[in-house]
Amino acid sequence: MNAGQFVQWQDLFVVLDDGTIPLTRYPAIEAAMREQARTNPGGIACLVILPADTRPPPDDTKQAVKSLLGRMMRQLSCLAYVVEGTGFRGVAVRATLVGMKIFSSRPYPIYVETSLQDALVKVVPHLVNGHMSSIELLKKTINDARLMWQVPAPERARDNEMTLK
C-alpha cells in the first residue's frame, strides 16, 4: 500500500490515507488539489479512503491535515471518508470523523461511510457531471488504482483517463 497516493478525475480527488503519510507529502497533495480546483471552478469533491489497518496519525500530521482543509475550504464541494476498518478501531475512527463533522463549521458537507459504494453515492451528486458519472465505473477505477499502486504506474495516461500520482 502506498499511503498518500491519489487519483484525480475531473472534479473528484481521491486519496489513500492509512495514517502514515509523511508531512513532506502534504505539499504535493495540496498542490495537486489546488491545480485540480483551478480547472474546476465549481470546486472539487475530496474522497479519503482509510484502509482497515489505518493508524491514528501523529499530532503534527493531524494539524497539517486540518490546515490543508482550512486552506482548501472554498475549493471543496464535499469531503467524504471511507472507513474500511471494523471492530473497535473502525468505530473509533468513525466516531472521531462524525465528531469533526458535527463540531466543525464547513461550507461543504462531510460524509463518513463504511464502503466505497456508499461514499460514492454521496459524492457523485457533488460532481459537475455527477448525473453522468457511473458509480460502478468510479468504484472499479479507484479499486484498480489501488492495485496499480502496488506496482509501478504507467508513465503517462491518455487525456481522457484518470491520472495516478
Phi and psi in degrees as GROMACS dihedral restraints (atoms count N, CA, C in turn):
[ dihedral_restraints ]
;  ai    aj    ak    al  type     phi  dphi    fc
    3     4     5     6     1  -122.2    20    10
    4     5     6     7     1    88.8    20    10
    6     7     8     9     1   -60.1    20    10
    7     8     9    10     1   141.0    20    10
    9    10    11    12     1    93.4    20    10
   10    11    12    13     1    -4.7    20    10
   12    13    14    15     1   -73.9    20    10
   13    14    15    16     1   150.6    20    10
   15    16    17    18     1  -143.9    20    10
   16    17    18    19     1   160.0    20    10
   18    19    20    21     1  -120.8    20    10
   19    20    21    22     1   136.7    20    10
   21    22    23    24     1  -121.5    20    10
   22    23    24    25     1   133.5    20    10
   24    25    26    27     1  -148.3    20    10
   25    26    27    28     1   115.1    20    10
   27    28    29    30     1    47.7    20    10
   28    29    30    31     1  -111.4    20    10
   30    31    32    33     1  -108.8    20    10
   31    32    33    34     1    27.3    20    10
   33    34    35    36     1  -114.5    20    10
   34    35    36    37     1   129.2    20    10
   36    37    38    39     1  -121.1    20    10
   37    38    39    40     1   120.5    20    10
   39    40    41    42     1  -118.7    20    10
   40    41    42    43     1   127.9    20    10
   42    43    44    45     1  -128.4    20    10
   43    44    45    46     1   142.9    20    10
   45    46    47    48     1   -98.4    20    10
   46    47    48    49     1   123.4    20    10
   48    49    50    51     1  -134.7    20    10
   49    50    51    52     1   109.9    20    10
   51    52    53    54     1  -103.2    20    10
   52    53    54    55     1    15.1    20    10
   54    55    56    57     1    87.0    20    10
   55    56    57    58     1     1.8    20    10
   57    58    59    60     1  -115.1    20    10
   58    59    60    61     1    12.7    20    10
   60    61    62    63     1   -64.8    20    10
   61    62    63    64     1   124.2    20    10
   63    64    65    66     1   -68.8    20    10
   64    65    66    67     1   148.9    20    10
   66    67    68    69     1   -54.7    20    10
   67    68    69    70     1   -32.4    20    10
   69    70    71    72     1   -67.5    20    10
   70    71    72    73     1   -15.0    20    10
   72    73    74    75     1   -84.8    20    10
   73    74    75    76     1   -24.8    20    10
   75    76    77    78     1   -62.8    20    10
   76    77    78    79     1   -37.2    20    10
   78    79    80    81     1   -59.0    20    10
   79    80    81    82     1   -38.3    20    10
   81    82    83    84     1   -67.9    20    10
   82    83    84    85     1   -39.4    20    10
   84    85    86    87     1   -63.2    20    10
   85    86    87    88     1   -47.4    20    10
   87    88    89    90     1   -63.2    20    10
   88    89    90    91     1   -42.1    20    10
   90    91    92    93     1   -60.4    20    10
   91    92    93    94     1   -41.7    20    10
   93    94    95    96     1   -65.5    20    10
   94    95    96    97     1   -41.5    20    10
   96    97    98    99     1   -63.2    20    10
   97    98    99   100     1   -43.5    20    10
   99   100   101   102     1   -64.1    20    10
  100   101   102   103     1   -42.6    20    10
  102   103   104   105     1   -64.2    20    10
  103   104   105   106     1   -41.5    20    10
  105   106   107   108     1   -65.1    20    10
  106   107   108   109     1   -40.8    20    10
  108   109   110   111     1   -66.3    20    10
  109   110   111   112     1   -34.8    20    10
  111   112   113   114     1   -60.8    20    10
  112   113   114   115     1   -36.0    20    10
  114   115   116   117     1   -89.8    20    10
  115   116   117   118     1    -1.4    20    10
  117   118   119   120     1  -131.0    20    10
  118   119   120   121     1    84.9    20    10
  120   121   122   123     1   -60.8    20    10
  121   122   123   124     1   -19.1    20    10
  123   124   125   126     1   -80.1    20    10
  124   125   126   127     1    -2.5    20    10
  126   127   128   129     1    99.0    20    10
  127   128   129   130     1   172.3    20    10
  129   130   131   132     1  -120.6    20    10
  130   131   132   133     1   147.9    20    10
  132   133   134   135     1   -92.1    20    10
  133   134   135   136     1   130.8    20    10
  135   136   137   138     1  -110.7    20    10
  136   137   138   139     1   127.2    20    10
  138   139   140   141     1  -119.6    20    10
  139   140   141   142     1   120.1    20    10
  141   142   143   144     1  -109.1    20    10
  142   143   144   145     1   122.1    20    10
  144   145   146   147     1   -99.6    20    10
  145   146   147   148     1   121.7    20    10
  147   148   149   150     1  -107.2    20    10
  148   149   150   151     1   101.8    20    10
  150   151   152   153     1   -62.3    20    10
  151   152   153   154     1   166.3    20    10
  153   154   155   156     1   -57.5    20    10
  154   155   156   157     1   -31.8    20    10
  156   157   158   159     1   -92.8    20    10
  157   158   159   160     1    18.6    20    10
  159   160   161   162     1   -60.7    20    10
  160   161   162   163     1   136.5    20    10
  162   163   164   165     1  -110.2    20    10
  163   164   165   166     1   152.8    20    10
  165   166   167   168     1   -62.0    20    10
  166   167   168   169     1   132.1    20    10
  168   169   170   171     1   -73.9    20    10
  169   170   171   172     1   160.5    20    10
  171   172   173   174     1   -63.5    20    10
  172   173   174   175     1   160.5    20    10
  174   175   176   177     1   -58.1    20    10
  175   176   177   178     1   -38.8    20    10
  177   178   179   180     1   -65.8    20    10
  178   179   180   181     1   -32.1    20    10
  180   181   182   183     1   -71.9    20    10
  181   182   183   184     1   -42.0    20    10
  183   184   185   186     1   -56.6    20    10
  184   185   186   187     1   -43.4    20    10
  186   187   188   189     1   -65.2    20    10
  187   188   189   190     1   -39.9    20    10
  189   190   191   192     1   -62.9    20    10
  190   191   192   193     1   -42.4    20    10
  192   193   194   195     1   -65.5    20    10
  193   194   195   196     1   -44.6    20    10
  195   196   197   198     1   -59.7    20    10
  196   197   198   199     1   -43.2    20    10
  198   199   200   201     1   -65.6    20    10
  199   200   201   202     1   -42.9    20    10
  201   202   203   204     1   -59.8    20    10
  202   203   204   205     1   -46.6    20    10
  204   205   206   207     1   -64.1    20    10
  205   206   207   208     1   -35.2    20    10
  207   208   209   210     1   -64.8    20    10
  208   209   210   211     1   -43.8    20    10
  210   211   212   213     1   -68.3    20    10
  211   212   213   214     1   -31.1    20    10
  213   214   215   216     1   -92.0    20    10
  214   215   216   217     1     1.9    20    10
  216   217   218   219     1   -48.0    20    10
  217   218   219   220     1   -45.8    20    10
  219   220   221   222     1   -77.8    20    10
  220   221   222   223     1   -15.6    20    10
  222   223   224   225     1   -95.7    20    10
  223   224   225   226     1    -3.7    20    10
  225   226   227   228     1   -97.5    20    10
  226   227   228   229     1   132.5    20    10
  228   229   230   231     1   -91.0    20    10
  229   230   231   232     1   -25.2    20    10
  231   232   233   234     1  -168.7    20    10
  232   233   234   235     1   163.2    20    10
  234   235   236   237     1  -132.8    20    10
  235   236   237   238     1   126.2    20    10
  237   238   239   240     1  -130.2    20    10
  238   239   240   241     1   142.9    20    10
  240   241   242   243     1  -117.9    20    10
  241   242   243   244     1   137.6    20    10
  243   244   245   246     1  -109.3    20    10
  244   245   246   247     1   113.9    20    10
  246   247   248   249     1  -100.0    20    10
  247   248   249   250     1   103.6    20    10
  249   250   251   252     1   -83.6    20    10
  250   251   252   253     1   -15.3    20    10
  252   253   254   255     1   -69.2    20    10
  253   254   255   256     1   151.6    20    10
  255   256   257   258     1  -121.0    20    10
  256   257   258   259     1  -178.3    20    10
  258   259   260   261     1    68.3    20    10
  259   260   261   262     1  -160.5    20    10
  261   262   263   264     1   -59.7    20    10
  262   263   264   265     1   -42.4    20    10
  264   265   266   267     1   -59.9    20    10
  265   266   267   268     1   -46.9    20    10
  267   268   269   270     1   -62.9    20    10
  268   269   270   271     1   -40.9    20    10
  270   271   272   273     1   -63.7    20    10
  271   272   273   274     1   -42.7    20    10
  273   274   275   276     1   -63.1    20    10
  274   275   276   277     1   -42.3    20    10
  276   277   278   279     1   -64.5    20    10
  277   278   279   280     1   -46.9    20    10
  279   280   281   282     1   -60.9    20    10
  280   281   282   283     1   -41.9    20    10
  282   283   284   285     1   -61.8    20    10
  283   284   285   286     1   -42.2    20    10
  285   286   287   288     1   -62.6    20    10
  286   287   288   289     1   -45.4    20    10
  288   289   290   291     1   -68.2    20    10
  289   290   291   292     1   -39.0    20    10
  291   292   293   294     1   -65.3    20    10
  292   293   294   295     1   -38.3    20    10
  294   295   296   297     1   -60.5    20    10
  295   296   297   298     1   -42.3    20    10
  297   298   299   300     1   -60.7    20    10
  298   299   300   301     1   -41.5    20    10
  300   301   302   303     1   -63.2    20    10
  301   302   303   304     1   -42.3    20    10
  303   304   305   306     1   -74.7    20    10
  304   305   306   307     1   -41.2    20    10
  306   307   308   309     1   -98.9    20    10
  307   308   309   310     1     0.2    20    10
  309   310   311   312     1  -111.8    20    10
  310   311   312   313     1   139.0    20    10
  312   313   314   315     1   -93.3    20    10
  313   314   315   316     1   108.9    20    10
  315   316   317   318     1  -125.9    20    10
  316   317   318   319     1   146.1    20    10
  318   319   320   321     1   -79.1    20    10
  319   320   321   322     1     2.5    20    10
  321   322   323   324     1  -126.9    20    10
  322   323   324   325     1   153.8    20    10
  324   325   326   327     1   -73.3    20    10
  325   326   327   328     1   150.6    20    10
  327   328   329   330     1  -120.2    20    10
  328   329   330   331     1   130.1    20    10
  330   331   332   333     1  -118.9    20    10
  331   332   333   334     1   143.3    20    10
  333   334   335   336     1  -128.4    20    10
  334   335   336   337     1   113.9    20    10
  336   337   338   339     1  -127.4    20    10
  337   338   339   340     1   165.7    20    10
  339   340   341   342     1  -104.7    20    10
  340   341   342   343     1    -2.4    20    10
  342   343   344   345     1  -142.1    20    10
  343   344   345   346     1   152.3    20    10
  345   346   347   348     1   -60.8    20    10
  346   347   348   349     1   -41.0    20    10
  348   349   350   351     1   -56.0    20    10
  349   350   351   352     1   -50.6    20    10
  351   352   353   354     1   -64.7    20    10
  352   353   354   355     1   -38.0    20    10
  354   355   356   357     1   -65.8    20    10
  355   356   357   358     1   -43.5    20    10
  357   358   359   360     1   -64.0    20    10
  358   359   360   361     1   -34.9    20    10
  360   361   362   363     1   -58.4    20    10
  361   362   363   364     1   -36.9    20    10
  363   364   365   366     1   -79.2    20    10
  364   365   366   367     1   -35.7    20    10
  366   367   368   369     1   -79.3    20    10
  367   368   369   370     1   -41.5    20    10
  369   370   371   372     1   -53.7    20    10
  370   371   372   373     1   -40.2    20    10
  372   373   374   375     1   -61.7    20    10
  373   374   375   376     1   -19.1    20    10
  375   376   377   378     1   -86.9    20    10
  376   377   378   379     1    -8.1    20    10
  378   379   380   381     1   -80.7    20    10
  379   380   381   382     1   144.1    20    10
  381   382   383   384     1   -55.1    20    10
  382   383   384   385     1   -43.4    20    10
  384   385   386   387     1  -103.5    20    10
  385   386   387   388     1    32.3    20    10
  387   388   389   390     1   -56.1    20    10
  388   389   390   391     1   -37.3    20    10
  390   391   392   393     1   -65.6    20    10
  391   392   393   394     1   -18.7    20    10
  393   394   395   396     1  -104.0    20    10
  394   395   396   397     1    -4.1    20    10
  396   397   398   399     1   -83.9    20    10
  397   398   399   400     1   132.9    20    10
  399   400   401   402     1   -90.3    20    10
  400   401   402   403     1   118.0    20    10
  402   403   404   405     1   -60.4    20    10
  403   404   405   406     1   -41.1    20    10
  405   406   407   408     1   -63.9    20    10
  406   407   408   409     1   -40.0    20    10
  408   409   410   411     1   -66.8    20    10
  409   410   411   412     1   -43.4    20    10
  411   412   413   414     1   -62.4    20    10
  412   413   414   415     1   -43.6    20    10
  414   415   416   417     1   -61.9    20    10
  415   416   417   418     1   -45.0    20    10
  417   418   419   420     1   -63.4    20    10
  418   419   420   421     1   -43.6    20    10
  420   421   422   423     1   -63.6    20    10
  421   422   423   424     1   -43.4    20    10
  423   424   425   426     1   -64.4    20    10
  424   425   426   427     1   -45.1    20    10
  426   427   428   429     1   -64.7    20    10
  427   428   429   430     1   -38.7    20    10
  429   430   431   432     1   -63.2    20    10
  430   431   432   433     1   -40.9    20    10
  432   433   434   435     1   -61.8    20    10
  433   434   435   436     1   -40.8    20    10
  435   436   437   438     1   -62.0    20    10
  436   437   438   439     1   -37.4    20    10
  438   439   440   441     1   -68.5    20    10
  439   440   441   442     1   -40.0    20    10
  441   442   443   444     1   -65.2    20    10
  442   443   444   445     1   -30.6    20    10
  444   445   446   447     1   -64.9    20    10
  445   446   447   448     1   -14.2    20    10
  447   448   449   450     1   -83.5    20    10
  448   449   450   451     1   -11.3    20    10
  450   451   452   453     1  -132.5    20    10
  451   452   453   454     1   163.7    20    10
  453   454   455   456     1   -58.6    20    10
  454   455   456   457     1   134.8    20    10
  456   457   458   459     1   -79.3    20    10
  457   458   459   460     1   154.8    20    10
  459   460   461   462     1   -60.5    20    10
  460   461   462   463     1   153.1    20    10
  462   463   464   465     1   -67.5    20    10
  463   464   465   466     1   -40.3    20    10
  465   466   467   468     1  -143.7    20    10
  466   467   468   469     1   129.7    20    10
  468   469   470   471     1   -89.8    20    10
  469   470   471   472     1   154.4    20    10
  471   472   473   474     1   -67.3    20    10
  472   473   474   475     1   158.0    20    10
  474   475   476   477     1   -58.2    20    10
  475   476   477   478     1   -28.6    20    10
  477   478   479   480     1   -96.2    20    10
  478   479   480   481     1     9.1    20    10
  480   481   482   483     1  -105.6    20    10
  481   482   483   484     1   159.5    20    10
  483   484   485   486     1   -67.6    20    10
  484   485   486   487     1   151.1    20    10
  486   487   488   489     1  -112.1    20    10
  487   488   489   490     1   140.8    20    10
  489   490   491   492     1  -102.5    20    10
  490   491   492   493     1   134.3    20    10
